[in-house]
Amino acid sequence: MVEKLYQNKFAQLYDYYQKGVENDVNFYLNYFRNFNGKILEIGAGTGRITIPLLKKGIDVTAIDIAPKMLEVLKEKLEKDNLQARIICTDMRNFKMKEKFDAVIVTFRTFQHMYSVDDQKATLKNIKRHLKQKGILIFDVYAPKLKYIEGGDWQWREDDKEIAPLVKDKIKIFQRNKYDMAEQVMCQEYRVDYLNGKTDTTNFKMRFFFPFEVRHLLEMTGFEVKNLYGDFKKNKFTTNSPEMVWVAEKK
């Protein structure tokens, strides 16, 4: 299940070409503005969301399955003189004695659960680690026909902003295709270095449809409180780019 993208040297480049979903950091900061409980963040990665929450004095335990990503997070925490409990573990079967007031599964991490069994195992495990009436928040992208049709497995230079110091040394390309039978988007990243060297790594994500997610949540003991179409809390519609789910443990 662990993608090579998160495990190898790409972890050191991750922050330069993965900027997250628009407004997701502000969403979490606003949602937990007056929050006094404990948060478990699943898929914390290099801490793009973890660190802003910690800086606001929020109690966050960060977990991720990729040790290389967590190494980057630890470096950032040390630099910012911050402290947090960080654990390298699997969202499907991690075990902790404490229960949390909220669990957040950030930046589409749930889309790395490819099978229904893995999806149910993850949600049931999250439920076990939530206090009664505890809140679960996670996002998955809303699949769009135009992107699925455009998945032609042709290399394209990544158009995301790249930090100047890195852009002068590398170019990042990506290509993707969609497997509709498995509901999986397959992606490949390629880094071209100025010295002629090339690194390539594979990456994939399971995509979901709204009623599918709702059924998963209900069958694993959650009550859906809100479904937003983006991190600005707009209503979910046909044209929404995201599904931001807010659910409560029954």
DOMI-113341 format. One record per residue (C-alpha): z, x, y; residue in three letters. Coordinates in steps of 0.02 Angstrom, whole numbers, padded with zeros to 5 digits, always signed. Example, Ala and Ser with C-alpha at 12.3 -4.5 7.8 and 13.67 -1.06 7.14 Angstrom:
BEGIN
+00390+00615-00225Ala/+00357+00684-00053Ser/
***
This chain:
BEGIN
+00000+00000+00000Met/+00032+00145+00118Val/-00125+00177+00218Glu/-00181+00358+00237Lys/-00202+00322+00422Leu/-00013+00322+00439Tyr/+00024+00462+00318Gln/-00083+00611+00365Asn/-00121+00703+00527Lys/-00188+00540+00599Phe/-00006+00493+00630Ala/+00000+00624+00768Gln/-00155+00547+00848Leu/-00102+00367+00823Tyr/-00034+00336+00998Asp/-00196+00396+01077Tyr/-00308+00265+01002Tyr/-00193+00121+00952Gln/-00127+00035+01108Lys/-00062-00121+01023Gly/-00096-00301+01068Val/-00104-00352+01251Glu/+00068-00395+01322Asn/+00161-00377+01156Asp/+00292-00257+01227Val/+00329-00372+01373Asn/+00340-00520+01255Phe/+00477-00440+01153Tyr/+00569-00374+01305Leu/+00570-00548+01383Asn/+00612-00637+01221Tyr/+00764-00528+01192Phe/+00813-00508+01375Arg/+00986-00586+01354Asn/+01002-00551+01169Phe/+01167-00487+01103Asn/+01127-00479+00919Gly/+01050-00351+00802Lys/+00863-00334+00776Ile/+00772-00263+00625Leu/+00598-00202+00668Glu/+00479-00187+00521Ile/+00328-00074+00546Gly/+00408+00020+00689Ala/+00283+00162+00672Gly/+00293+00285+00816Thr/+00406+00171+00917Gly/+00288+00090+01043Arg/+00396-00067+01040Ile/+00557+00008+00973Thr/+00587+00125+01118Ile/+00568-00002+01260Pro/+00692-00115+01170Leu/+00815+00028+01148Leu/+00799+00073+01331Lys/+00856-00103+01373Lys/+01012-00076+01270Gly/+00958-00184+01125Ile/+01024-00142+00952Asp/+00869-00103+00846Val/+00857-00039+00669Thr/+00681+00028+00639Ala/+00598+00036+00469Ile/+00426+00091+00413Asp/+00348+00147+00249Ile/+00257+00296+00328Ala/+00366+00451+00349Pro/+00241+00539+00462Lys/+00246+00396+00586Met/+00436+00397+00585Leu/+00436+00584+00618Glu/+00343+00549+00780Val/+00468+00412+00823Leu/+00615+00529+00794Lys/+00536+00660+00909Glu/+00519+00529+01046Lys/+00699+00470+01025Leu/+00763+00648+01040Glu/+00657+00677+01195Lys/+00721+00517+01277Asp/+00901+00547+01220Asn/+00902+00383+01124Leu/+00983+00340+00958Gln/+00930+00215+00826Ala/+00948+00189+00640Arg/+00781+00237+00563Ile/+00741+00206+00380Ile/+00585+00247+00279Cys/+00566+00101+00159Thr/+00452-00037+00097Asp/+00458-00209+00179Met/+00437-00295+00011Arg/+00596-00230-00069Asn/+00710-00140+00056Phe/+00895-00173+00034Lys/+01031-00168+00167Met/+01207-00232+00165Lys/+01201-00301+00342Glu/+01111-00456+00402Lys/+01017-00467+00565Phe/+01003-00596+00702Asp/+00816-00566+00717Ala/+00678-00479+00620Val/+00516-00430+00707Ile/+00364-00371+00610Val/+00264-00288+00747Thr/+00080-00251+00780Phe/+00004-00343+00632Arg/+00105-00248+00503Thr/+00113-00403+00393Phe/-00076-00388+00371Gln/-00044-00242+00253His/+00022-00367+00127Met/-00139-00395+00032Tyr/-00083-00508-00111Ser/+00006-00675-00104Val/+00143-00602-00214Asp/+00172-00462-00088Asp/+00171-00586+00057Gln/+00300-00697-00026Lys/+00406-00549-00081Ala/+00410-00484+00098Thr/+00456-00650+00176Leu/+00591-00684+00047Lys/+00663-00511+00074Asn/+00664-00537+00263Ile/+00754-00702+00237Lys/+00888-00615+00133Arg/+00920-00496+00278His/+00929-00631+00412Leu/+01085-00724+00466Lys/+01081-00913+00455Gln/+00966-00979+00593Lys/+00903-00802+00617Gly/+00733-00780+00698Ile/+00576-00701+00624Leu/+00433-00653+00741Ile/+00269-00575+00685Phe/+00087-00571+00736Asp/-00077-00571+00643Val/-00248-00574+00723Tyr/-00350-00734+00719Ala/-00512-00700+00623Pro/-00672-00729+00720Lys/-00845-00759+00647Leu/-00929-00644+00773Lys/-00823-00496+00717Tyr/-00847-00536+00534Ile/-01036-00546+00558Glu/-01030-00383+00657Gly/-00945-00289+00517Gly/-01100-00191+00467Asp/-01015-00028+00415Trp/-01104+00068+00554Gln/-01013+00208+00647Trp/-00969+00169+00828Arg/-00874+00277+00949Glu/-00704+00201+00980Asp/-00702+00127+01155Asp/-00513+00128+01173Lys/-00433+00237+01305Glu/-00400+00411+01242Ile/-00278+00526+01330Ala/-00375+00658+01431Pro/-00296+00806+01343Leu/-00351+00737+01175Val/-00519+00668+01231Lys/-00573+00844+01280Asp/-00542+00902+01101Lys/-00595+00757+00989Ile/-00702+00603+00976Lys/-00646+00454+00872Ile/-00768+00340+00781Phe/-00737+00186+00677Gln/-00834+00066+00567Arg/-00785-00092+00475Asn/-00841-00226+00355Lys/-00765-00386+00288Tyr/-00733-00443+00110Asp/-00725-00632+00124Met/-00676-00658-00058Ala/-00519-00551-00036Glu/-00496-00593+00149Gln/-00487-00408+00188Val/-00557-00310+00334Met/-00601-00134+00277Cys/-00607-00001+00412Gln/-00637+00184+00419Glu/-00590+00306+00557Tyr/-00675+00472+00587Arg/-00615+00610+00703Val/-00744+00737+00758Asp/-00672+00900+00826Tyr/-00762+01015+00946Leu/-00762+01153+00815Asn/-00871+01044+00703Gly/-00733+00991+00585Lys/-00721+00807+00535Thr/-00578+00705+00464Asp/-00603+00532+00391Thr/-00474+00406+00332Thr/-00480+00229+00262Asn/-00387+00079+00328Phe/-00384-00105+00284Lys/-00300-00266+00338Met/-00283-00436+00256Arg/-00332-00575+00376Phe/-00253-00747+00378Phe/-00289-00924+00433Phe/-00156-01030+00520Pro/-00117-01159+00385Phe/-00107-01019+00257Glu/+00030-00932+00357Val/+00122-01095+00388Arg/+00126-01133+00201His/+00188-00956+00163Leu/+00330-00975+00287Leu/+00381-01148+00226Glu/+00379-01100+00041Met/+00489-00947+00075Thr/+00623-01039+00172Gly/+00571-01033+00354Phe/+00543-01168+00484Glu/+00404-01134+00608Val/+00468-01150+00786Lys/+00315-01091+00882Asn/+00139-01029+00855Leu/+00065-00943+01007Tyr/-00115-00893+01031Gly/-00068-00730+01116Asp/+00082-00635+01181Phe/+00076-00730+01346Lys/+00135-00883+01249Lys/-00026-00980+01271Asn/-00056-01122+01149Lys/-00148-01074+00991Phe/-00328-01137+00996Thr/-00496-01102+00916Thr/-00526-00962+01040Asn/-00356-00879+01028Ser/-00360-00693+00984Pro/-00190-00689+00898Glu/-00068-00791+00798Met/+00108-00752+00857Val/+00229-00840+00740Trp/+00410-00880+00781Val/+00507-00949+00633Ala/+00688-00985+00594Glu/+00780-00959+00431Lys/+00824-01128+00357Lys/
***
